[in-house]
Amino acid sequence: MERPELQRMLEELEEGDMVIIHEISRLSRSTKDLLAIVGTIQSKGAVFNSLTDKWLDLSDDSPISKLLFTIFFRSFTV
């Protein structure tokens, strides 16, 4: 599936930017794609936050958020 606006946003991200989504399902319907998208966001030095999925707030260096993200998505990729 082509998503030109998503690709444009990912290309234009800069360090310190924040990506805010309403909920995970609006960003990706596949765990594999979600991991790739969040990985791209983080590799550019940007942060990620979901308004609906409060546990998925990677906008700060909270060890709890990182732990929950890792546990949740590892369970889908193992």
C-alpha positions in Angstrom: 0.0 0.0 0.0 1.4 3.4 -1.0 1.2 6.1 1.7 2.9 9.1 0.1 2.1 11.6 3.0 3.5 9.2 5.6 6.7 8.7 3.5 7.0 12.5 3.1 6.6 13.0 6.8 9.2 10.4 7.6 11.6 12.0 5.1 11.2 15.5 6.5 11.6 14.5 10.2 14.4 16.2 12.0 16.0 15.7 15.4 13.7 17.0 18.1 10.5 16.7 16.1 7.5 15.0 17.7 5.1 12.7 15.7 1.7 12.6 17.3 -1.0 10.1 16.2 -4.5 9.6 17.4 -4.2 5.8 17.8 -1.9 3.0 16.6 -4.4 1.7 14.0 -4.2 5.1 12.2 -0.5 4.7 11.7 -0.2 1.0 10.9 -2.3 -2.2 10.8 0.8 -4.4 10.8 3.1 -4.9 13.8 6.0 -5.2 11.4 5.2 -1.9 9.7 4.7 -0.2 13.0 8.0 -1.3 14.3 9.7 -0.1 11.1 7.9 3.3 11.2 8.7 3.9 14.9 12.3 2.8 14.2 12.6 5.3 11.4 11.2 8.1 13.7 13.6 7.2 16.5 16.6 6.9 14.1 16.0 10.5 13.0 16.1 11.7 16.6 12.4 12.4 16.7 9.9 11.2 19.3 6.6 9.4 19.0 3.3 9.8 21.0 -0.1 8.2 20.6 -3.0 10.3 22.1 -5.3 7.3 22.6 -2.8 4.7 23.5 -1.3 6.4 26.5 1.1 3.6 27.3 2.7 4.3 23.9 4.3 7.6 24.7 7.9 7.6 23.5 8.1 11.4 23.7 10.4 11.4 26.7 13.1 9.1 28.1 10.7 7.3 30.4 12.0 3.9 31.1 8.5 2.6 31.7 7.3 3.7 28.2 10.3 2.1 26.6 9.8 -1.1 28.6 6.1 -1.3 27.7 6.8 -0.7 24.0 9.5 -3.4 24.0 7.4 -6.0 25.8 4.3 -5.3 23.8 5.9 -5.5 20.4 8.3 -8.3 21.2 5.3 -10.4 22.1 4.1 -9.9 18.5 7.4 -10.5 16.8 8.6 -13.7 18.6 
